[in-house]
Amino acid sequence: MKKILIVFGLTLFLAFAVIPKKEDPIYVHQTAVELNMFEVTIEGPFPYAGTYHFFEPITILEALKYAGEPYQEIDDTSIVYSELITRNKTIDVPEVGMEPNQPHLLVNINEASFKELLEIPHMTEQRAASLIIYRESNGPFFSIDDLIHVKYIGQVTLENLRPYITCS
């Protein structure tokens, strides 16, 4: 009887000592993360040309891969494949021998707002902000070539922007 009592007592002791107690769950309340979505529209001789939605910055080269291999030879002389896309953009890739779309309106860099500057092809948010800061601290631009003094605008970028801008 003594042995049974000792075994029973040890069993009870081990049961309460080894078996963990049920814990209450901890709830973590977090606010929803806002996702910044932007659209990239790809036009040209691609099998999957159309509009794509992205949530992270993407280069033009990576975006064009989504449209598939072009079924005709393309003229990519006006495309900067390493340009980072962070906002809505249309990429128009002309076929060889076709004239790319020419801008209908030139943007006056002395009067354009930040939003209007972002509509210019090859103009990034960083370049537009630097242009406005330079314009406000140094006065109006007298020549398009004066843009070379703006931070983040080099010779290649200046040549890419030239068909779309004016300073008068």
C-alpha positions in Angstrom: 0.0 0.0 0.0 2.9 2.3 0.9 4.4 1.6 -2.5 1.2 2.4 -4.3 0.9 5.7 -2.5 4.5 6.6 -3.3 4.0 5.8 -7.0 0.7 7.7 -7.1 2.3 10.7 -5.4 5.3 10.7 -7.7 3.0 10.4 -10.7 0.9 13.3 -9.6 4.1 15.4 -8.9 5.5 14.6 -12.3 2.2 15.3 -14.0 2.0 18.8 -12.6 5.7 19.5 -12.8 6.3 18.3 -16.4 3.0 19.1 -18.2 3.1 22.9 -19.0 0.2 25.1 -18.1 -2.0 26.4 -20.9 -0.9 29.9 -21.7 -3.2 32.7 -23.0 -2.3 33.8 -26.5 -0.7 37.2 -27.0 -2.4 39.3 -29.6 -0.3 41.9 -31.5 -2.3 44.7 -33.1 -0.6 46.2 -36.1 -1.8 48.8 -38.5 -2.1 47.8 -42.2 0.9 48.7 -44.3 0.0 50.9 -47.2 1.2 49.6 -50.5 2.3 52.0 -53.2 1.1 50.6 -56.5 2.1 52.0 -59.8 1.3 51.1 -63.4 3.7 50.5 -66.3 2.2 50.4 -69.7 4.3 48.7 -72.4 3.5 49.5 -76.0 5.2 48.1 -79.1 5.7 44.8 -80.9 5.5 42.6 -77.9 3.3 39.5 -77.5 2.2 40.6 -74.0 2.2 44.4 -74.4 -0.2 46.0 -72.0 -0.4 47.5 -68.5 1.3 45.9 -65.5 1.0 46.8 -61.8 4.1 46.9 -59.6 4.5 47.5 -55.9 8.3 48.0 -55.8 10.6 50.0 -58.0 11.6 48.2 -61.2 14.0 49.0 -64.1 12.8 49.4 -67.6 14.7 46.2 -68.6 12.9 44.2 -65.9 9.5 45.6 -67.0 10.1 44.8 -70.6 10.8 41.2 -69.7 7.2 40.9 -68.6 6.0 41.8 -72.1 7.9 38.9 -73.6 10.4 38.8 -76.5 9.6 41.3 -79.3 8.2 39.6 -82.4 9.8 42.3 -84.6 13.1 44.1 -84.5 12.9 47.1 -82.2 14.6 50.5 -82.1 15.9 50.7 -78.6 18.2 53.7 -79.1 15.9 56.0 -77.0 15.5 53.5 -74.2 17.5 53.7 -71.0 17.2 50.1 -69.8 18.7 50.9 -66.3 16.2 53.7 -65.6 14.3 53.0 -62.3 10.5 53.2 -62.5 8.8 54.3 -59.3 5.6 55.9 -60.6 3.1 55.4 -63.5 4.9 55.3 -66.8 4.3 54.4 -70.4 7.1 52.7 -72.3 6.7 53.0 -76.1 9.1 50.9 -78.0 9.0 51.6 -81.7 9.8 49.1 -84.4 12.9 49.6 -86.5 12.1 52.0 -89.3 9.1 53.6 -87.5 9.4 57.1 -86.1 9.0 57.1 -82.2 6.2 59.3 -80.8 7.3 62.9 -80.8 6.2 65.1 -77.9 3.3 67.3 -78.8 4.0 69.9 -76.1 7.2 71.1 -74.7 7.5 71.6 -70.9 8.8 75.0 -69.9 11.4 74.2 -67.1 11.2 77.7 -65.7 7.5 77.4 -65.0 6.7 73.7 -64.6 5.6 72.3 -61.3 7.0 69.2 -59.7 4.1 67.1 -61.1 4.5 68.5 -64.6 8.2 67.8 -64.6 7.5 64.2 -63.7 5.6 63.8 -66.9 8.7 64.4 -69.0 10.3 61.1 -70.1 13.6 60.4 -68.4 12.8 62.8 -65.6 12.9 61.1 -62.1 11.6 62.5 -58.9 15.1 63.2 -57.7 16.0 65.1 -60.9 12.7 67.1 -60.8 13.3 68.1 -57.1 16.9 69.1 -57.8 15.8 71.1 -60.8 13.2 73.0 -58.8 15.7 73.7 -55.9 18.3 74.9 -58.4 15.7 77.1 -60.2 14.5 78.7 -56.9 18.0 79.4 -55.7 19.6 80.6 -59.0 16.8 82.0 -60.9 15.4 81.0 -64.3 17.2 79.0 -66.9 18.4 81.0 -69.9 19.3 77.9 -72.0 18.5 74.2 -71.9 22.3 73.6 -71.6 22.1 75.3 -68.1 20.5 72.1 -66.8 24.0 70.5 -66.8 24.6 72.5 -63.5 21.6 70.7 -61.8 22.5 67.9 -59.5 21.6 64.4 -60.9 21.4 65.7 -64.5 24.4 64.8 -66.6 25.2 65.1 -70.3 23.3 61.9 -71.3 20.3 62.8 -69.2 20.3 66.3 -70.7 20.3 64.9 -74.2 17.4 62.6 -73.3 15.4 65.5 -71.9 16.2 68.0 -74.7 13.4 67.0 -77.1 10.7 67.5 -74.3 11.7 70.7 -72.7 12.1 74.5 -73.4 13.2 77.4 -71.2 11.1 80.1 -72.7 
